[in-house]
Every structure is written in C-alpha cells, then in structure tokens.
Amino acid sequence: MSEVLDSYPQLLQGAWITVQITVLGAVLALVLALAFGVAGAARPVWMRAVNRLYVEFFRGAAALVLMYWLFYSLPLVGLRFTPMAAAVLALGLNYGAYGAEVVRGSINAVPKAQYEAAVALNLRPAQRMRRVILPQAVALMLPPFGNLLIELMKATAVVSLVTIADLTFRAQQIQANTGETAATYALVLVVYFVIAQVLQRLVRLLERRTERMLGRRPRRGALREVPAPAGGVPR
C-alpha cells in the first residue's frame, strides 16, 4: 500500500486529465443539448426532425465506438484528431444527445400559462424563449444535468484506450509497477468518488442559485416573517 501511496503524483496528473476531459466534454454536451433541445421543442417540423436525427443517432451510438471511429478511422480519409479532441468530441456528442432530451422535456414542462402570458405581452418567439421559458426550464434541467455530468465523468475511464494518460491509465501503470491491484484500484475508486462529489456539490449550488433567482427560495440573510400566535398579536 505504501508503494501505491508514494505514486500519488502520477494519480494527481491522471486526475487532472480526467477533470479536463470532463469539463470540456460537459461544455460541448451543454451547447449541443441546448441547441438541439430547443429545436426539439420548436414548432417547425424540420427543426424537430433535426432534433430526432441527432438524438436517436448519437444516443444509440456507444461513446467508445464513436471515440475509436474519430481517432482510428477518420485518419484513413485524411481527417485527424488528437486523442484529447477525439475523446471530448465523442463524449460531448454522446451525452449532448441525452441532454437534448432533458432540455426538450424541461421546456415542455413549463406551464402553458407562461407561454400565453408571454404572447399577451407581445414578445417575439425568441424573446419568449430567452426571457420567460428558458429561465424556468433551467430549474427543471439542473438535477438531471447533474446526473449526466457524473455519468460523463465516469465515462472518461475509457479514454485511456485512445492513448490518453488519464486517471485509469495512471492506475494501470501503478498496478503494473507495484503489483498492488487491490490497493491501487481502491485508491482510484476514492479519487473518482471525490471528483464526483465536487461536481455534484457545484450542481447543487447552481440549483439553489437558480431557485433564488426565480423566487422559490429565500435569499441568504433575508428576514423571515414570524407567524403571530393564534391568540392575536404578541405583546
């Protein structure tokens, strides 16, 4: 076990690569989810068709196979990606498809009265979506987005197969050098757990902030009304 603990610099380097891929993949997935999710909730048929084409294809494709295709197959036709770019693209495209369904469902879950009020205010469709619908839908999106973020982080464990020295890759190196299989992977499990908890904490902070912006949670330090006793106003 001591030999495994002595190798912590390698684990930290691998963990940093894992965090980078998670953040970059999540940013790409978020952009794609918002774009195609809004398209899926739009009225034009062609926009909904584009949404279904993207969602059904990339949600049904395995992220690892997509990563192999980007890194090993496309160079055969002259299009090359670095290992990091291939990993980020594969994870972003795959989890963006799941996120697009979350966005579409959250937009459709906003009460119809909100649409009607925005129309009554003579807001254009883009203004209705940006100022009225999306702010309320975001509060519904964040919990499932948090789950997808954790799943994306765990999916980065396969990027070592395209020669990226992530946390799993470093663990394999340490295990090969020390022969301590149980201790090595137990420590790696702890590191993944810590990363997941940090990400989950950030999502929870965003949830609380969004709820306060929508007036669903009192602001910190705000005065709370003390209910008067049933017998009347206290003296």
N, C-alpha and C positions, 0 to 999 in steps of 0.2 A: 504493500500500500504506500509506503514511503517513497518508492521509486515513481509511482504514479503521481503523487503529490508534488514531487520535485519537477515534474514535467508541466506544471501549471502554465508557464509562459506559452507553450505550444497550444494548450487548450484556450488560453485567452485570445491568441491570434485567430484560432479557428472560430471562437465565439464571435469575434469582431466581424469576420467574413460572413457568418450566419446572420448577424444583425443587419449588415449592409444589404445582403440579398433580400432579407425580409422587408426592409424599409423600401427599397427600390421596387421590388415586386408589388408591394402593397400600394405604392403611389400609382404605378401603372394600372393595377387592377381597379383602383378607385376611379381613375379617369375613365377607363373603359366602362365600368359599371354605371357611372353617372350618365355617360353619353348614350349607351345602349339601353339603359333602364328608362330614361326619359323618352327615348324613341319608342320603347315598348308600350308606354302609357299614352302616346300621342294618338291623335285621331286619324291622320293619313295612313292608309293601308300600307303604302310602300315602306313607311318608317317602322311599322310593326313587323313587316316582313323581314326587314334588315335585322331587327332585334332577334326574331326567331332563328334566322340563319346563323347569326353569331352565337347565340346562346346554345342552341342544340348541337352545333358542331364542336365548340370548344368545351362545353360541359361534358360531352360524351367522349372527348379525347383524353387519354391518360397524359398527365403532365410529364412523366418520364419519357414516354414515347415522343411527345412533342419536342422535348429537350434534345433527345437523340436526333430527331429529324432536323432541327435547326443547326445542331453542332456538327453532325456527321454527314448528313445527306445533302444539305444545301451547298456545301463546298464543291460537290461534284458538278454543280452547274455554275460555279464561279461566285457564289454568294457566301461570304464567310462571316461568322460571328465569333467574337471572343467567348471563352467559357462563361464569363460573368454575364455578358449580354444574352447569350443563349438561355442561361438559367433564369434571368429576370424576365425575358420575353415569354418563356414557357409558363412560368408561374403566374405572371401577370395576365396573360391571355386566358389561362385556365380558370383562375379564381375570379377574374373580371366577369366571366360568364355567370358564375354563381352570384356575384354581387349585383349584376344587372337584374336578376330576378328579384333580389331583395329590394332594389330601388323601385322597380315596377310595382311590386306588391305594396310598398310603403306609400307610393303616390296614390294608388287606387284606394288605399285605406283612409286617406284624408276625407272627412265628411263632405258629402255633396254640397252641403250648405256653404262651405267655404268657397267652392267654385262659383256658386250662384252669387255670393256676396262680392267676389272679385269681378264678376261680369257686371253686376249692378254698379260698381264703381267705375265702369268703363275702362278697365285695364286691358291692355293688349295681351294676347296669349303668352308671350314671353314674360311680360310683367307679372301676370297671374302666377306663372310657374316660379319665377325668381323670388317674388315678394310674399306670396301667400302660401303656395302649395309646398314648395321645397323646404322652407323653414320648419313646417310642421311634420313633413315626411322624414326629415333628418332624425328627429327624436325617435321615430319608429325604426329607422335603419341601424342606429348605432349598436344595439345589442347583438343582432345577427352579424353585423360587420365585425364586432369583436370576436365572435366565434370563427369567422372566416380568416381573420388575421392570425389567430392561434393556429388554425389548420395550415395556413400558408407557411408560417414559421416552421412547423413540424415537417412540412413537405420539402423544406430546404435540405433535409438529411440526404436526399438522393443526388444532390448536385455534385457530390464527390465523384460520381460516375462520369462526369464530363471534366475531370481533372481539376476541380476547384478544391482548394485546401480549406474546407470548412470545418466545423466542429467534429462532424462524424469522421472526416478524413484524418484529422489530427488524432482522434481516438484510435483509429485503426493503426496509425503509426506507433502510438504509445503502447498499444497492446502487443504489437509485433516486437517492439524493443524490450519490453519488460516481461512479457508473458503473463501479466496480471489481467486476465479477461474480466473477471467479476468486478474487481475494484475499478478498472478503467471505465467500464460502461455504467457502473453505478454512479461514478462521479459525473459522467456525461449526462446521465438522466437528471441529476440535480441541476446542472447548468441549464439544460433545456427548460426545466421547471422554473428556474429563476427568471429566465428570459420571458417565458410565457406569463408569469405573474406581473412582471413590469409592464408588458404590453396590455394586459388586462386592466391594470391599475390606470393606465393612460386613457383607455377607452371609458372606464367608469368616470374619470374626471371630465371627459368630454360629455358624457351623458348628463352629469349634474349641471354642467355649464349650460348645455342646451335647454334643460328643463327650467333653469333660472331665467334664461333669455325669453322663454315662452310664458313665463309667469306661473309655472307649475310647481316651483319650489321657492321658498322664501330665500332672499339673499342673506348671506352670512352677515350677522350683526344687525339685521333688521329687527325692529321691535315687534314683539308678538303681543296680540291682544289677550288679556287675561279675562276669561268669562266671569261675569258677575254671579254671585251666588243666587240660588233660587229665591231667597227671601227678599231680594232687592239690591240696591246699590250699596256696596260695603262702605262703612264709616271709617 
